[in-house]
Amino acid sequence: MAKERACRHCHYITTEERCPVCGSRDLSDEWFDLVIITEPEKSMIAQKLGVEVPGKYAIRVR
């Protein structure tokens, strides 16, 4: 199984080499806490995090 890494820019968690949300290659193995956003337009948490795309997001990324 591929290791999950978090984007340092948008915090999206992915197993790919490039972030599918923002296109960044700046990914980190060191991330903490996780939130899953299913409906960003209805979620207050998504609004606080600035999330517009459904998926898994890290709360903190080093």
Secondary structure, DSSP 8 states (H G I E B T S, - for coil): ----EEETTT-BEESSSS-TTT----EES-EEEEEEES-TTT-HHHHHHT--S-EEEEEEE-
